[in-house]
Amino acid sequence: MKHTRIGYARCSTDQQDLTAQQETLRQLGVAPERIYTDRGFTGTNRVRPGLDQALAAVRCGDTFVVPKLDRLARSVPDARAIGDALSGQGVKLQIGASVYDPTDPMGKLFFNILATFTEFETDLIKLRTREGMAVARAKGKLRGKKPKFSDRQQKELRRLYDSGDYSISDLAELFSVSRPTVYRTLRRQAGRAMVNAV
């Protein structure tokens, strides 16, 4: 019976590119059609369609290949759970060029250390992000999303709404935005009108 290599690659945002990870997997012997991917999913999100498909594709004797452990999991319990589930099916887990052997005490120790470092790195990134946002907020640089309209467009939307000839749905279609955006813009304009009246 022929054993297969199943590859998995992941990136956290839709803007990131998976090409480098896919190339690494191909160099590790995974056929392109056997590479499963997730784009826009963090490693802490356990519900990942690509990962679920990859795990469903492996059979006893196969090797599940990831370029790095942080592509598979970002926490020790999650890494352990996936590693144990694979070994329970008789599937080998390969991280980069190293094959994880759950029956080897040294291999198990190495895997746990690797998972701990991955979790530590994730926590550090979260901490730095929070600190960066706090500094930006203190400097007044973090103000949330910019409005979808220019001031002139917002005033025009308000004028059309006040005319009574246009519904919220009409305005959303006219300006090619969602209804909640129209509501937010009208509220913003109403707030400015009150400030100017004071």
C-alpha positions, 0 to 999 in steps of 0.5 A: 500500500502506497503511503502519502504525504499530506501537507498543510500551510496557513497564513493569518490574513488574506493579504499574506502569501502562501507561496513560500510555505507551499514551496517548502512543502513541495521540497519536503516531498508533498505533491501540490494536489496534496497541499491543503491551505487556510488563508485568513485564519490564526493558529489559535482558531481551531476551526479551520476548513483547510486543516479539517480537510487535511486531517480527514485526508490522512490514512494510517502510514501517511505523513502529515507535513507542516513547514513549521509548528506554528502553522499547525498550532499556536498553543501547547494543548492544541499542538498536543491534541493534533499530534496525539490524534495523528499518532493515534491514527498511525500517521507520522507528523513531520515539522520541516525536515524533522519527523516527530515520533511520539513513541520516542521519549526524546522526540516527545520532549522536543515536540513539547519544547517546540510547542511551548516556544510557539505558544510563548512566541504567540503570547509575546506577539499579542503583548507587543500588539497590545502595547503598540496599540496603547502607545498609538492610542496615547499619541492619538494615532489610533482613531478607528476606521476612517469614514467611507465618505468624504465630508462632502459626500456625507453632507450630500447623503444627509441632504438627500435623506432630509429631502424625504425622497430617499429611503435608507435602502435607496441611499445605500444603493446610490452610494454603493455602501451597506445600510449600517454605513448609511445609518452611521453616517447619518448619526455622525452628521446629526452629531456634528449638527448638534455640536455646531448648533451649540 
